Amino acid sequence: MKKAINIRLEESLLADLDNYASELDRTRTYIIEKAVGTYFDTLDEMISDKRIDEVKKGNVEVFSLEQVAQQLGLN
């Protein structure tokens, strides 16, 4: 199910969006959905990098697979 949201865009960005939508015979919504979905890959990488940095700094505790299995009683 889709849910409506409101966003504000610079006029030049909106013009580019409309040009792409027109050229591809698609809606603004379609182009925005594709763009956001694609950007999620980049965000996933950014989050992974952040988490790796936290591990390297010693700010989070890391557990081995064996420790997790033992804690869950899966031995």
Secondary structure, DSSP 8 states (H G I E B T S, - for coil): ----------HHHHHHHHHHHHHHT--HHHHHHHHHHHHHHHHHHHHHHHHHHHHHHT-S----HHHHHHHTT--
